[in-house]
Structure formats: structure tokens, C-alpha cells
């Protein structure tokens, strides 16, 4: 799993969590996907970029998830998911993946 950038895992788990909750009608099932993504990324971030960046990245992940709900009421579900996944993916790339590859 370490060959997959955390930007892909974090954004993918947000998207996957949304799709799982929507497809199953069971929102906690989507939460399991979100949690799995956060744990996988958090472990890697802790090893590669340290606790401060890990905390910032996890806060971004949780914050984007939380912000996507009220944003969806304004712009719609899919655009909100796109904004949240884009923000999280970009943050993970800039704060973790780019430095790990460089």
C-alpha cells in the first residue's frame, strides 16, 4: 500500500465513503470507509512527515468531511464531494507526498 500516494488514498476514501453510504443507504458503512482511509493515511503520515503535519492533515480530512455537509446544501452533493476530495488530496500531496517523493 505504500506505493499508493496518500493523496489518492485520502481523497479516494472520502469519495468511497460517500459512495458506500449512498449505495447502501447505511451512513455508518460510509463512515467505516472514511475511518479506514484516515487510519491508513495517518499511520503513513506519522512515519513520513511527523506528528505535527499528521495532525494538520487529519484535521483537514475531518474538516473537509464535516464542511462537505453544509456545502452540499448550497451547491449539491456531488460538487461538495468534489471540493472536499480535491482539498484533501491537494493538502496530502503538498504536505506529505511531494516531500516523500522528492
C-alpha positions in Angstrom: 0.0 0.0 0.0 3.0 2.4 0.5 3.3 2.7 -3.3 -0.1 4.5 -3.5 0.2 8.2 -2.6 -1.7 9.3 0.5 -3.3 12.0 -1.6 -5.0 9.2 -3.6 -5.9 7.2 -0.5 -7.3 10.2 1.4 -9.3 11.6 -1.5 -10.4 8.1 -2.5 -11.6 7.2 0.9 -13.7 10.4 1.1 -15.3 9.6 -2.3 -15.6 5.9 -1.4 -17.2 6.7 1.9 -19.8 8.9 0.2 -20.5 6.3 -2.4 -20.8 3.5 0.1 -23.2 5.4 2.3 -25.3 6.4 -0.7 -25.3 3.0 -2.4 -26.1 1.0 0.8 -28.3 3.6 2.5 -26.3 2.9 5.6 -24.3 6.0 6.5 -22.2 4.2 9.1 -20.9 1.9 6.4 -19.6 5.0 4.6 -18.0 6.0 8.0 -16.1 2.7 8.1 -14.6 3.6 4.7 -13.7 7.1 5.9 -12.1 5.7 9.1 -10.1 3.1 7.2 -8.7 5.8 4.9 -7.9 8.1 7.9 -6.1 5.3 9.7 -4.1 4.2 6.7 -3.0 7.7 5.9 -2.5 8.7 9.5 -0.1 5.8 10.0 1.9 6.7 6.9 2.0 10.4 7.6 3.2 9.8 11.2 6.1 7.8 9.8 7.0 10.1 6.9 6.1 13.7 8.0 5.9 13.6 11.8 3.2 14.3 14.3 2.6 18.0 13.6 1.9 17.5 9.9 -0.1 14.3 10.6 -2.3 16.3 13.0 -2.8 19.0 10.4 -3.6 16.6 7.6 -6.1 14.6 9.8 -7.7 17.9 10.8 -8.0 18.8 7.1 -9.5 15.3 6.4 -12.1 15.5 9.2 -12.7 19.2 8.5 -13.4 18.7 4.8 -15.7 15.8 5.6 -17.6 18.0 8.1 -17.7 21.0 5.8 -19.0 19.0 2.9 -22.4 18.5 4.6 -23.4 22.2 4.8 -21.7 22.9 1.5 -23.8 20.2 -0.1 -26.9 22.1 0.9 -25.6 25.1 -1.1 -24.0 23.6 -4.2 -25.3 20.0 -4.2 -23.9 16.7 -3.1 -21.6 15.8 -6.0 -19.9 19.2 -6.2 -19.5 19.2 -2.5 -17.8 15.8 -2.6 -15.6 17.1 -5.4 -14.5 20.1 -3.4 -13.8 18.0 -0.2 -11.8 15.3 -2.1 -9.9 17.9 -4.1 -9.0 19.9 -0.9 -7.9 16.8 1.0 -6.0 15.3 -2.0 -4.2 18.6 -2.6 -3.2 19.0 1.1 -1.9 15.5 1.3 0.1 15.9 -1.9 1.6 19.3 -0.8 2.2 18.4 2.9 3.2 14.8 2.6 3.5 13.1 -0.8 5.6 15.7 -2.6 8.3 15.8 0.1 8.3 12.0 0.3 8.9 11.6 -3.4 11.5 14.4 -3.6 
